[in-house]
Amino acid sequence: MEAVCPRLEAFAAEMLGSLARRDQRAKGELYLRGLMLDGKRKSMQPMAERLGVDHQQLQQFIAS
């Protein structure tokens, strides 16, 4: 996935640039990365496990 990182970062910056807080943009990028990873389930907990983060970070992004 390393080859995708610069493109994903650029896409995330464009899509999430209007968010006021840096932590929101970071959580949004995590969420996008989770969607790009292999795995059948794209719900919060399986994505968070694949990313190695607490699923609440992703949940907070979606809720806000």
CHARMM internal coordinates of N, CA and C (Angstrom, degrees):
IC EDIT
DIST 1 N 1 CA 1.4506
DIST 1 CA 1 C 1.5263
ANGL 1 N 1 CA 1 C 111.14
DIST 1 C 2 N 1.3090
ANGL 1 CA 1 C 2 N 117.91
DIHE 1 N 1 CA 1 C 2 N -6.98
DIST 2 N 2 CA 1.4563
ANGL 1 C 2 N 2 CA 121.12
DIHE 1 CA 1 C 2 N 2 CA -179.00
DIST 2 CA 2 C 1.5200
ANGL 2 N 2 CA 2 C 112.27
DIHE 1 C 2 N 2 CA 2 C -58.16
DIST 2 C 3 N 1.3213
ANGL 2 CA 2 C 3 N 118.11
DIHE 2 N 2 CA 2 C 3 N -38.46
DIST 3 N 3 CA 1.4587
ANGL 2 C 3 N 3 CA 120.81
DIHE 2 CA 2 C 3 N 3 CA -178.58
DIST 3 CA 3 C 1.5275
ANGL 3 N 3 CA 3 C 111.48
DIHE 2 C 3 N 3 CA 3 C -65.46
DIST 3 C 4 N 1.3069
ANGL 3 CA 3 C 4 N 117.08
DIHE 3 N 3 CA 3 C 4 N -25.51
DIST 4 N 4 CA 1.4565
ANGL 3 C 4 N 4 CA 121.89
DIHE 3 CA 3 C 4 N 4 CA -178.35
DIST 4 CA 4 C 1.5265
ANGL 4 N 4 CA 4 C 111.49
DIHE 3 C 4 N 4 CA 4 C -82.91
DIST 4 C 5 N 1.3056
ANGL 4 CA 4 C 5 N 118.19
DIHE 4 N 4 CA 4 C 5 N -21.60
DIST 5 N 5 CA 1.4654
ANGL 4 C 5 N 5 CA 121.71
DIHE 4 CA 4 C 5 N 5 CA -172.14
DIST 5 CA 5 C 1.5292
ANGL 5 N 5 CA 5 C 114.15
DIHE 4 C 5 N 5 CA 5 C -53.13
DIST 5 C 6 N 1.3297
ANGL 5 CA 5 C 6 N 120.13
DIHE 5 N 5 CA 5 C 6 N -51.70
DIST 6 N 6 CA 1.4745
ANGL 5 C 6 N 6 CA 118.00
DIHE 5 CA 5 C 6 N 6 CA -179.69
DIST 6 CA 6 C 1.5270
ANGL 6 N 6 CA 6 C 112.89
DIHE 5 C 6 N 6 CA 6 C -61.35
DIST 6 C 7 N 1.3209
ANGL 6 CA 6 C 7 N 116.66
DIHE 6 N 6 CA 6 C 7 N -38.84
DIST 7 N 7 CA 1.4684
ANGL 6 C 7 N 7 CA 119.78
DIHE 6 CA 6 C 7 N 7 CA 178.43
DIST 7 CA 7 C 1.5153
ANGL 7 N 7 CA 7 C 110.64
DIHE 6 C 7 N 7 CA 7 C -68.18
DIST 7 C 8 N 1.3168
ANGL 7 CA 7 C 8 N 117.12
DIHE 7 N 7 CA 7 C 8 N -41.55
DIST 8 N 8 CA 1.4617
ANGL 7 C 8 N 8 CA 120.91
DIHE 7 CA 7 C 8 N 8 CA 178.88
DIST 8 CA 8 C 1.5276
ANGL 8 N 8 CA 8 C 110.35
DIHE 7 C 8 N 8 CA 8 C -65.13
DIST 8 C 9 N 1.3232
ANGL 8 CA 8 C 9 N 116.29
DIHE 8 N 8 CA 8 C 9 N -42.47
DIST 9 N 9 CA 1.4655
ANGL 8 C 9 N 9 CA 119.86
DIHE 8 CA 8 C 9 N 9 CA 178.81
DIST 9 CA 9 C 1.5250
ANGL 9 N 9 CA 9 C 111.06
DIHE 8 C 9 N 9 CA 9 C -61.44
DIST 9 C 10 N 1.3266
ANGL 9 CA 9 C 10 N 116.85
DIHE 9 N 9 CA 9 C 10 N -41.93
DIST 10 N 10 CA 1.4697
ANGL 9 C 10 N 10 CA 120.60
DIHE 9 CA 9 C 10 N 10 CA 178.99
DIST 10 CA 10 C 1.5226
ANGL 10 N 10 CA 10 C 110.62
DIHE 9 C 10 N 10 CA 10 C -65.59
DIST 10 C 11 N 1.3299
ANGL 10 CA 10 C 11 N 117.09
DIHE 10 N 10 CA 10 C 11 N -42.80
DIST 11 N 11 CA 1.4594
ANGL 10 C 11 N 11 CA 121.41
DIHE 10 CA 10 C 11 N 11 CA 178.29
DIST 11 CA 11 C 1.5295
ANGL 11 N 11 CA 11 C 110.17
DIHE 10 C 11 N 11 CA 11 C -62.82
DIST 11 C 12 N 1.3361
ANGL 11 CA 11 C 12 N 115.87
DIHE 11 N 11 CA 11 C 12 N -46.33
DIST 12 N 12 CA 1.4701
ANGL 11 C 12 N 12 CA 120.33
DIHE 11 CA 11 C 12 N 12 CA 179.95
DIST 12 CA 12 C 1.5266
ANGL 12 N 12 CA 12 C 110.61
DIHE 11 C 12 N 12 CA 12 C -61.49
DIST 12 C 13 N 1.3260
ANGL 12 CA 12 C 13 N 116.91
DIHE 12 N 12 CA 12 C 13 N -41.96
DIST 13 N 13 CA 1.4650
ANGL 12 C 13 N 13 CA 119.92
DIHE 12 CA 12 C 13 N 13 CA 179.93
DIST 13 CA 13 C 1.5201
ANGL 13 N 13 CA 13 C 110.88
DIHE 12 C 13 N 13 CA 13 C -61.19
DIST 13 C 14 N 1.3269
ANGL 13 CA 13 C 14 N 116.28
DIHE 13 N 13 CA 13 C 14 N -40.59
DIST 14 N 14 CA 1.4661
ANGL 13 C 14 N 14 CA 119.93
DIHE 13 CA 13 C 14 N 14 CA 179.27
DIST 14 CA 14 C 1.5225
ANGL 14 N 14 CA 14 C 111.35
DIHE 13 C 14 N 14 CA 14 C -69.05
DIST 14 C 15 N 1.3240
ANGL 14 CA 14 C 15 N 116.76
DIHE 14 N 14 CA 14 C 15 N -45.42
DIST 15 N 15 CA 1.4666
ANGL 14 C 15 N 15 CA 120.90
DIHE 14 CA 14 C 15 N 15 CA -175.88
DIST 15 CA 15 C 1.5289
ANGL 15 N 15 CA 15 C 113.09
DIHE 14 C 15 N 15 CA 15 C -73.60
DIST 15 C 16 N 1.3270
ANGL 15 CA 15 C 16 N 116.06
DIHE 15 N 15 CA 15 C 16 N -33.41
DIST 16 N 16 CA 1.4627
ANGL 15 C 16 N 16 CA 119.80
DIHE 15 CA 15 C 16 N 16 CA -173.09
DIST 16 CA 16 C 1.5216
ANGL 16 N 16 CA 16 C 112.80
DIHE 15 C 16 N 16 CA 16 C -106.53
DIST 16 C 17 N 1.3211
ANGL 16 CA 16 C 17 N 117.02
DIHE 16 N 16 CA 16 C 17 N 2.51
DIST 17 N 17 CA 1.4580
ANGL 16 C 17 N 17 CA 121.52
DIHE 16 CA 16 C 17 N 17 CA -176.19
DIST 17 CA 17 C 1.5174
ANGL 17 N 17 CA 17 C 114.97
DIHE 16 C 17 N 17 CA 17 C -60.27
DIST 17 C 18 N 1.3122
ANGL 17 CA 17 C 18 N 116.86
DIHE 17 N 17 CA 17 C 18 N -24.37
DIST 18 N 18 CA 1.4643
ANGL 17 C 18 N 18 CA 119.23
DIHE 17 CA 17 C 18 N 18 CA -178.74
DIST 18 CA 18 C 1.5284
ANGL 18 N 18 CA 18 C 112.90
DIHE 17 C 18 N 18 CA 18 C -80.88
DIST 18 C 19 N 1.3366
ANGL 18 CA 18 C 19 N 116.92
DIHE 18 N 18 CA 18 C 19 N -9.65
DIST 19 N 19 CA 1.4651
ANGL 18 C 19 N 19 CA 119.11
DIHE 18 CA 18 C 19 N 19 CA 177.09
DIST 19 CA 19 C 1.5219
ANGL 19 N 19 CA 19 C 109.02
DIHE 18 C 19 N 19 CA 19 C -71.29
DIST 19 C 20 N 1.3096
ANGL 19 CA 19 C 20 N 115.79
DIHE 19 N 19 CA 19 C 20 N 134.97
DIST 20 N 20 CA 1.4592
ANGL 19 C 20 N 20 CA 120.89
DIHE 19 CA 19 C 20 N 20 CA -172.72
DIST 20 CA 20 C 1.5243
ANGL 20 N 20 CA 20 C 113.45
DIHE 19 C 20 N 20 CA 20 C -71.22
DIST 20 C 21 N 1.3195
ANGL 20 CA 20 C 21 N 117.11
DIHE 20 N 20 CA 20 C 21 N -34.71
DIST 21 N 21 CA 1.4697
ANGL 20 C 21 N 21 CA 119.75
DIHE 20 CA 20 C 21 N 21 CA -172.16
DIST 21 CA 21 C 1.5215
ANGL 21 N 21 CA 21 C 111.72
DIHE 20 C 21 N 21 CA 21 C -103.69
DIST 21 C 22 N 1.3196
ANGL 21 CA 21 C 22 N 114.97
DIHE 21 N 21 CA 21 C 22 N 140.04
DIST 22 N 22 CA 1.4613
ANGL 21 C 22 N 22 CA 121.98
DIHE 21 CA 21 C 22 N 22 CA -180.00
DIST 22 CA 22 C 1.5289
ANGL 22 N 22 CA 22 C 111.16
DIHE 21 C 22 N 22 CA 22 C -62.38
DIST 22 C 23 N 1.3425
ANGL 22 CA 22 C 23 N 117.78
DIHE 22 N 22 CA 22 C 23 N -38.01
DIST 23 N 23 CA 1.4664
ANGL 22 C 23 N 23 CA 119.58
DIHE 22 CA 22 C 23 N 23 CA -179.56
DIST 23 CA 23 C 1.5322
ANGL 23 N 23 CA 23 C 111.08
DIHE 22 C 23 N 23 CA 23 C -66.00
DIST 23 C 24 N 1.3295
ANGL 23 CA 23 C 24 N 117.86
DIHE 23 N 23 CA 23 C 24 N -33.71
DIST 24 N 24 CA 1.4626
ANGL 23 C 24 N 24 CA 120.54
DIHE 23 CA 23 C 24 N 24 CA 176.09
DIST 24 CA 24 C 1.5229
ANGL 24 N 24 CA 24 C 110.56
DIHE 23 C 24 N 24 CA 24 C -65.51
DIST 24 C 25 N 1.3218
ANGL 24 CA 24 C 25 N 116.80
DIHE 24 N 24 CA 24 C 25 N -42.11
DIST 25 N 25 CA 1.4600
ANGL 24 C 25 N 25 CA 120.43
DIHE 24 CA 24 C 25 N 25 CA 178.72
DIST 25 CA 25 C 1.5276
ANGL 25 N 25 CA 25 C 110.55
DIHE 24 C 25 N 25 CA 25 C -64.54
DIST 25 C 26 N 1.3322
ANGL 25 CA 25 C 26 N 117.27
DIHE 25 N 25 CA 25 C 26 N -38.84
DIST 26 N 26 CA 1.4681
ANGL 25 C 26 N 26 CA 121.04
DIHE 25 CA 25 C 26 N 26 CA 179.10
DIST 26 CA 26 C 1.5291
ANGL 26 N 26 CA 26 C 110.82
DIHE 25 C 26 N 26 CA 26 C -65.67
DIST 26 C 27 N 1.3230
ANGL 26 CA 26 C 27 N 117.16
DIHE 26 N 26 CA 26 C 27 N -42.39
DIST 27 N 27 CA 1.4663
ANGL 26 C 27 N 27 CA 120.37
DIHE 26 CA 26 C 27 N 27 CA 177.97
DIST 27 CA 27 C 1.5242
ANGL 27 N 27 CA 27 C 110.79
DIHE 26 C 27 N 27 CA 27 C -66.70
DIST 27 C 28 N 1.3165
ANGL 27 CA 27 C 28 N 116.06
DIHE 27 N 27 CA 27 C 28 N -35.97
DIST 28 N 28 CA 1.4614
ANGL 27 C 28 N 28 CA 120.07
DIHE 27 CA 27 C 28 N 28 CA 176.73
DIST 28 CA 28 C 1.5128
ANGL 28 N 28 CA 28 C 111.57
DIHE 27 C 28 N 28 CA 28 C -63.93
DIST 28 C 29 N 1.3250
ANGL 28 CA 28 C 29 N 116.92
DIHE 28 N 28 CA 28 C 29 N -40.47
DIST 29 N 29 CA 1.4624
ANGL 28 C 29 N 29 CA 120.11
DIHE 28 CA 28 C 29 N 29 CA 177.52
DIST 29 CA 29 C 1.5227
ANGL 29 N 29 CA 29 C 110.46
DIHE 28 C 29 N 29 CA 29 C -65.97
DIST 29 C 30 N 1.3251
ANGL 29 CA 29 C 30 N 117.14
DIHE 29 N 29 CA 29 C 30 N -39.35
DIST 30 N 30 CA 1.4680
ANGL 29 C 30 N 30 CA 120.28
DIHE 29 CA 29 C 30 N 30 CA 175.48
DIST 30 CA 30 C 1.5267
ANGL 30 N 30 CA 30 C 110.77
DIHE 29 C 30 N 30 CA 30 C -58.74
DIST 30 C 31 N 1.3184
ANGL 30 CA 30 C 31 N 115.57
DIHE 30 N 30 CA 30 C 31 N -44.52
DIST 31 N 31 CA 1.4633
ANGL 30 C 31 N 31 CA 120.41
DIHE 30 CA 30 C 31 N 31 CA 179.77
DIST 31 CA 31 C 1.5235
ANGL 31 N 31 CA 31 C 110.61
DIHE 30 C 31 N 31 CA 31 C -61.03
DIST 31 C 32 N 1.3266
ANGL 31 CA 31 C 32 N 117.41
DIHE 31 N 31 CA 31 C 32 N -44.28
DIST 32 N 32 CA 1.4666
ANGL 31 C 32 N 32 CA 120.72
DIHE 31 CA 31 C 32 N 32 CA 177.87
DIST 32 CA 32 C 1.5225
ANGL 32 N 32 CA 32 C 111.15
DIHE 31 C 32 N 32 CA 32 C -62.20
DIST 32 C 33 N 1.3250
ANGL 32 CA 32 C 33 N 116.39
DIHE 32 N 32 CA 32 C 33 N -41.59
DIST 33 N 33 CA 1.4700
ANGL 32 C 33 N 33 CA 119.74
DIHE 32 CA 32 C 33 N 33 CA 177.28
DIST 33 CA 33 C 1.5255
ANGL 33 N 33 CA 33 C 110.32
DIHE 32 C 33 N 33 CA 33 C -61.25
DIST 33 C 34 N 1.3161
ANGL 33 CA 33 C 34 N 116.59
DIHE 33 N 33 CA 33 C 34 N -41.55
DIST 34 N 34 CA 1.4630
ANGL 33 C 34 N 34 CA 120.74
DIHE 33 CA 33 C 34 N 34 CA 178.70
DIST 34 CA 34 C 1.5150
ANGL 34 N 34 CA 34 C 112.46
DIHE 33 C 34 N 34 CA 34 C -61.11
DIST 34 C 35 N 1.3139
ANGL 34 CA 34 C 35 N 116.40
DIHE 34 N 34 CA 34 C 35 N -38.05
DIST 35 N 35 CA 1.4628
ANGL 34 C 35 N 35 CA 119.96
DIHE 34 CA 34 C 35 N 35 CA 177.92
DIST 35 CA 35 C 1.5280
ANGL 35 N 35 CA 35 C 111.74
DIHE 34 C 35 N 35 CA 35 C -66.84
DIST 35 C 36 N 1.3172
ANGL 35 CA 35 C 36 N 116.69
DIHE 35 N 35 CA 35 C 36 N -30.01
DIST 36 N 36 CA 1.4621
ANGL 35 C 36 N 36 CA 121.48
DIHE 35 CA 35 C 36 N 36 CA -177.24
DIST 36 CA 36 C 1.5272
ANGL 36 N 36 CA 36 C 113.03
DIHE 35 C 36 N 36 CA 36 C -81.78
DIST 36 C 37 N 1.3257
ANGL 36 CA 36 C 37 N 117.92
DIHE 36 N 36 CA 36 C 37 N -21.55
DIST 37 N 37 CA 1.4614
ANGL 36 C 37 N 37 CA 120.73
DIHE 36 CA 36 C 37 N 37 CA -177.68
DIST 37 CA 37 C 1.5183
ANGL 37 N 37 CA 37 C 111.63
DIHE 36 C 37 N 37 CA 37 C -70.10
DIST 37 C 38 N 1.3302
ANGL 37 CA 37 C 38 N 114.93
DIHE 37 N 37 CA 37 C 38 N 154.06
DIST 38 N 38 CA 1.4556
ANGL 37 C 38 N 38 CA 119.94
DIHE 37 CA 37 C 38 N 38 CA 174.59
DIST 38 CA 38 C 1.5262
ANGL 38 N 38 CA 38 C 109.75
DIHE 37 C 38 N 38 CA 38 C -64.38
DIST 38 C 39 N 1.2769
ANGL 38 CA 38 C 39 N 115.55
DIHE 38 N 38 CA 38 C 39 N 151.26
DIST 39 N 39 CA 1.4555
ANGL 38 C 39 N 39 CA 121.44
DIHE 38 CA 38 C 39 N 39 CA 178.72
DIST 39 CA 39 C 1.5069
ANGL 39 N 39 CA 39 C 109.90
DIHE 38 C 39 N 39 CA 39 C 139.10
DIST 39 C 40 N 1.3043
ANGL 39 CA 39 C 40 N 115.31
DIHE 39 N 39 CA 39 C 40 N 139.38
DIST 40 N 40 CA 1.4672
ANGL 39 C 40 N 40 CA 119.83
DIHE 39 CA 39 C 40 N 40 CA -177.31
DIST 40 CA 40 C 1.5208
ANGL 40 N 40 CA 40 C 112.23
DIHE 39 C 40 N 40 CA 40 C -69.41
DIST 40 C 41 N 1.3202
ANGL 40 CA 40 C 41 N 115.97
DIHE 40 N 40 CA 40 C 41 N -45.51
DIST 41 N 41 CA 1.4614
ANGL 40 C 41 N 41 CA 119.27
DIHE 40 CA 40 C 41 N 41 CA -173.98
DIST 41 CA 41 C 1.5131
ANGL 41 N 41 CA 41 C 110.88
DIHE 40 C 41 N 41 CA 41 C -87.60
DIST 41 C 42 N 1.3077
ANGL 41 CA 41 C 42 N 115.92
DIHE 41 N 41 CA 41 C 42 N 129.06
DIST 42 N 42 CA 1.4609
ANGL 41 C 42 N 42 CA 121.94
DIHE 41 CA 41 C 42 N 42 CA 179.75
DIST 42 CA 42 C 1.5227
ANGL 42 N 42 CA 42 C 111.47
DIHE 41 C 42 N 42 CA 42 C -109.56
DIST 42 C 43 N 1.3410
ANGL 42 CA 42 C 43 N 116.24
DIHE 42 N 42 CA 42 C 43 N 22.84
DIST 43 N 43 CA 1.4584
ANGL 42 C 43 N 43 CA 119.47
DIHE 42 CA 42 C 43 N 43 CA 176.22
DIST 43 CA 43 C 1.5336
ANGL 43 N 43 CA 43 C 109.08
DIHE 42 C 43 N 43 CA 43 C -82.68
DIST 43 C 44 N 1.3103
ANGL 43 CA 43 C 44 N 116.74
DIHE 43 N 43 CA 43 C 44 N 169.39
DIST 44 N 44 CA 1.4581
ANGL 43 C 44 N 44 CA 122.41
DIHE 43 CA 43 C 44 N 44 CA -170.02
DIST 44 CA 44 C 1.5276
ANGL 44 N 44 CA 44 C 114.15
DIHE 43 C 44 N 44 CA 44 C -57.64
DIST 44 C 45 N 1.3272
ANGL 44 CA 44 C 45 N 117.66
DIHE 44 N 44 CA 44 C 45 N -51.32
DIST 45 N 45 CA 1.4573
ANGL 44 C 45 N 45 CA 119.33
DIHE 44 CA 44 C 45 N 45 CA -174.11
DIST 45 CA 45 C 1.5299
ANGL 45 N 45 CA 45 C 113.13
DIHE 44 C 45 N 45 CA 45 C -65.16
DIST 45 C 46 N 1.3326
ANGL 45 CA 45 C 46 N 120.05
DIHE 45 N 45 CA 45 C 46 N -47.21
DIST 46 N 46 CA 1.4721
ANGL 45 C 46 N 46 CA 118.30
DIHE 45 CA 45 C 46 N 46 CA 177.37
DIST 46 CA 46 C 1.5349
ANGL 46 N 46 CA 46 C 112.85
DIHE 45 C 46 N 46 CA 46 C -63.16
DIST 46 C 47 N 1.3253
ANGL 46 CA 46 C 47 N 116.81
DIHE 46 N 46 CA 46 C 47 N -38.78
DIST 47 N 47 CA 1.4656
ANGL 46 C 47 N 47 CA 119.07
DIHE 46 CA 46 C 47 N 47 CA 177.98
DIST 47 CA 47 C 1.5207
ANGL 47 N 47 CA 47 C 110.53
DIHE 46 C 47 N 47 CA 47 C -64.28
DIST 47 C 48 N 1.3284
ANGL 47 CA 47 C 48 N 117.21
DIHE 47 N 47 CA 47 C 48 N -44.02
DIST 48 N 48 CA 1.4649
ANGL 47 C 48 N 48 CA 121.08
DIHE 47 CA 47 C 48 N 48 CA -179.66
DIST 48 CA 48 C 1.5255
ANGL 48 N 48 CA 48 C 110.89
DIHE 47 C 48 N 48 CA 48 C -62.16
DIST 48 C 49 N 1.3264
ANGL 48 CA 48 C 49 N 117.20
DIHE 48 N 48 CA 48 C 49 N -39.53
DIST 49 N 49 CA 1.4642
ANGL 48 C 49 N 49 CA 120.41
DIHE 48 CA 48 C 49 N 49 CA 177.77
DIST 49 CA 49 C 1.5260
ANGL 49 N 49 CA 49 C 110.44
DIHE 48 C 49 N 49 CA 49 C -61.41
DIST 49 C 50 N 1.3232
ANGL 49 CA 49 C 50 N 117.55
DIHE 49 N 49 CA 49 C 50 N -43.80
DIST 50 N 50 CA 1.4606
ANGL 49 C 50 N 50 CA 120.74
DIHE 49 CA 49 C 50 N 50 CA 179.66
DIST 50 CA 50 C 1.5281
ANGL 50 N 50 CA 50 C 111.40
DIHE 49 C 50 N 50 CA 50 C -66.46
DIST 50 C 51 N 1.3306
ANGL 50 CA 50 C 51 N 117.11
DIHE 50 N 50 CA 50 C 51 N -32.32
DIST 51 N 51 CA 1.4583
ANGL 50 C 51 N 51 CA 121.56
DIHE 50 CA 50 C 51 N 51 CA 179.23
DIST 51 CA 51 C 1.5263
ANGL 51 N 51 CA 51 C 112.82
DIHE 50 C 51 N 51 CA 51 C -82.45
DIST 51 C 52 N 1.3264
ANGL 51 CA 51 C 52 N 116.35
DIHE 51 N 51 CA 51 C 52 N -18.42
DIST 52 N 52 CA 1.4545
ANGL 51 C 52 N 52 CA 120.89
DIHE 51 CA 51 C 52 N 52 CA -177.79
DIST 52 CA 52 C 1.5180
ANGL 52 N 52 CA 52 C 112.87
DIHE 51 C 52 N 52 CA 52 C 76.28
DIST 52 C 53 N 1.3489
ANGL 52 CA 52 C 53 N 116.58
DIHE 52 N 52 CA 52 C 53 N 33.47
DIST 53 N 53 CA 1.4692
ANGL 52 C 53 N 53 CA 121.23
DIHE 52 CA 52 C 53 N 53 CA 179.16
DIST 53 CA 53 C 1.5269
ANGL 53 N 53 CA 53 C 109.23
DIHE 52 C 53 N 53 CA 53 C -127.54
DIST 53 C 54 N 1.3164
ANGL 53 CA 53 C 54 N 115.38
DIHE 53 N 53 CA 53 C 54 N 167.19
DIST 54 N 54 CA 1.4609
ANGL 53 C 54 N 54 CA 121.45
DIHE 53 CA 53 C 54 N 54 CA 175.45
DIST 54 CA 54 C 1.5304
ANGL 54 N 54 CA 54 C 108.55
DIHE 53 C 54 N 54 CA 54 C -72.45
DIST 54 C 55 N 1.3173
ANGL 54 CA 54 C 55 N 117.11
DIHE 54 N 54 CA 54 C 55 N 132.68
DIST 55 N 55 CA 1.4686
ANGL 54 C 55 N 55 CA 119.90
DIHE 54 CA 54 C 55 N 55 CA -176.47
DIST 55 CA 55 C 1.5294
ANGL 55 N 55 CA 55 C 112.48
DIHE 54 C 55 N 55 CA 55 C -63.46
DIST 55 C 56 N 1.3278
ANGL 55 CA 55 C 56 N 117.56
DIHE 55 N 55 CA 55 C 56 N -19.79
DIST 56 N 56 CA 1.4586
ANGL 55 C 56 N 56 CA 120.13
DIHE 55 CA 55 C 56 N 56 CA -179.74
DIST 56 CA 56 C 1.5330
ANGL 56 N 56 CA 56 C 111.35
DIHE 55 C 56 N 56 CA 56 C -64.67
DIST 56 C 57 N 1.3323
ANGL 56 CA 56 C 57 N 117.85
DIHE 56 N 56 CA 56 C 57 N -28.64
DIST 57 N 57 CA 1.4633
ANGL 56 C 57 N 57 CA 120.26
DIHE 56 CA 56 C 57 N 57 CA 176.90
DIST 57 CA 57 C 1.5216
ANGL 57 N 57 CA 57 C 110.50
DIHE 56 C 57 N 57 CA 57 C -61.74
DIST 57 C 58 N 1.3229
ANGL 57 CA 57 C 58 N 116.11
DIHE 57 N 57 CA 57 C 58 N -44.22
DIST 58 N 58 CA 1.4563
ANGL 57 C 58 N 58 CA 120.31
DIHE 57 CA 57 C 58 N 58 CA 179.30
DIST 58 CA 58 C 1.5335
ANGL 58 N 58 CA 58 C 110.33
DIHE 57 C 58 N 58 CA 58 C -69.29
DIST 58 C 59 N 1.3226
ANGL 58 CA 58 C 59 N 115.69
DIHE 58 N 58 CA 58 C 59 N -41.04
DIST 59 N 59 CA 1.4672
ANGL 58 C 59 N 59 CA 120.26
DIHE 58 CA 58 C 59 N 59 CA 179.91
DIST 59 CA 59 C 1.5155
ANGL 59 N 59 CA 59 C 110.95
DIHE 58 C 59 N 59 CA 59 C -61.55
DIST 59 C 60 N 1.3343
ANGL 59 CA 59 C 60 N 116.87
DIHE 59 N 59 CA 59 C 60 N -41.79
DIST 60 N 60 CA 1.4664
ANGL 59 C 60 N 60 CA 120.54
DIHE 59 CA 59 C 60 N 60 CA 179.52
DIST 60 CA 60 C 1.5167
ANGL 60 N 60 CA 60 C 110.98
DIHE 59 C 60 N 60 CA 60 C -63.28
DIST 60 C 61 N 1.3299
ANGL 60 CA 60 C 61 N 117.00
DIHE 60 N 60 CA 60 C 61 N -38.60
DIST 61 N 61 CA 1.4594
ANGL 60 C 61 N 61 CA 119.69
DIHE 60 CA 60 C 61 N 61 CA 178.74
DIST 61 CA 61 C 1.5282
ANGL 61 N 61 CA 61 C 110.54
DIHE 60 C 61 N 61 CA 61 C -63.15
DIST 61 C 62 N 1.3322
ANGL 61 CA 61 C 62 N 116.94
DIHE 61 N 61 CA 61 C 62 N -47.24
DIST 62 N 62 CA 1.4535
ANGL 61 C 62 N 62 CA 121.05
DIHE 61 CA 61 C 62 N 62 CA -178.38
DIST 62 CA 62 C 1.5228
ANGL 62 N 62 CA 62 C 110.89
DIHE 61 C 62 N 62 CA 62 C -65.80
DIST 62 C 63 N 1.3300
ANGL 62 CA 62 C 63 N 117.45
DIHE 62 N 62 CA 62 C 63 N -39.18
DIST 63 N 63 CA 1.4537
ANGL 62 C 63 N 63 CA 121.18
DIHE 62 CA 62 C 63 N 63 CA -178.30
DIST 63 CA 63 C 1.5344
ANGL 63 N 63 CA 63 C 111.91
DIHE 62 C 63 N 63 CA 63 C -67.96
DIST 63 C 64 N 1.3362
ANGL 63 CA 63 C 64 N 115.79
DIHE 63 N 63 CA 63 C 64 N -30.74
DIST 64 N 64 CA 1.4677
ANGL 63 C 64 N 64 CA 117.90
DIHE 63 CA 63 C 64 N 64 CA -178.53
DIST 64 CA 64 C 1.5089
ANGL 64 N 64 CA 64 C 109.19
DIHE 63 C 64 N 64 CA 64 C -86.06
END
COOR INIT
IC SEED 1 N 1 CA 1 C
IC BUILD
